[in-house]
Amino acid sequence: MSKVDSNFALKVQDMFSTKYLFKEYVQVIALRDNLQYVTMKSNKKVMILQCTIENCKWSLRASCFIHGDRTLCVLTRFNSEHTCSVDVPLTDHRQTTFTVINDLIKNKISLAGFELSTPTDIVHYIRVQHGLSTSYQKAWRACEAALDDTRGSSEDSYKMLPQFAYILELKNLGSIVEYKVDTDGRFLYFFIALFAFISGWQHCHPVISIDGTSLKNKYGGTLLCASTPDANHHIFPLAFCVLDSENDCSWTRFCNQLKRIIGGRNEVVIVSDRHKSICKAIKAKELLICSMLEVLRMMLQRWFFERRNEVDYQVTDFTKTIEGILKEHIEHSRLMKVNPVNNMKYKVIDGTS
């Protein structure tokens, strides 16, 4: 569609390199001129199209023949006169197929998200931007096709999980990555705890927050996140797990894997659904599973990079948060009055009171 000039005019003896290209040109003209046609005959040798309105004279005929090693298509007869009205609004244009809509909206969809998030948005966009009418069902099919073209299919993404797990472990030695399917090969869960998370846990507060969020891709599922506050009061990730569904069995799998990270630390407190969590920071829950996990990995990589940069500018062994608390206490102490009582005791008077 995007390769066809919308100002193109058909005429007899026009030649096309393929039958498919010829159909594309006719389709553009039909959309541009607000007309609809039906295919009366189509085979390897001939194609005959006619206006959908009975007794309308608009029709065309194209013949196909072999030229060398290619099959060419030539317009042999064309009656461009319309004896029906093309000014009548159409509730669902016959030639506005889901493949046409797909071509019109594909630039609006990207890995990070898409502007046209629902079929209703697409119907409105097609009508306002291109003056075409289409049904909700066609818009939905076009959206699914555009997503598959841009990101790949959901099925292919799940098939890529073993390779994704292998590369993740290869590039992050010491990590825990578990991918499980049932006896029929259906997805159960995918667990990730990178070595950076595991080693950093030993220097964090013994408090673990667990939160979950529903995924919005084709097959749904749940993303569980375990995190802990570090010494700088930042959210420090511990583990992630994508589950086929959120139930007792899934939670058991996740908690058993989490035990491997906790190790021998005692008196660990676990809380659930805290207000601040990584799950609430994830904006890519509608992505395919591999894309979502990669976006998540990139987000955490950015977090760790920014935090390492902060540490490079530290002038003491204290974290930035602790330095701020100490600075406040020092400023407050300068307002205090200290009077000696004896060589061992002093009376401190709060200067702010």
Secondary structure, DSSP 4 states (H G I P E B T S, - for coil): -TTS-TT----TT-EESSHHHHHHHHHHHHHHTT--EEEEEESSSEEEEEESSTT---EEEEEEEEETTEEEEEEEEEE----S-S-S--SS-TT--HHHHHHHHGGGEETTEES--SHHHHHHHHHHHH-----HHHHHHHHHHHHHHHH--HHHHHHTHHHHHHHHHHHSTT-EEEEEE-TTS-EEEEEEE-HHHHHHHTTS-SEEEEEEEE--STT--EEEEEEEE-TTS-EEEEEEEEESS-SHHHHHHHHHHHHHHHTT--S-EEEES-SS-SGGG---TTS-HHHHHHHHHHHHHHHHHHHHHHHHT-SSSS-HHHHHHHHHHHHHHTT-EEEESSSS-EEEE-TT-
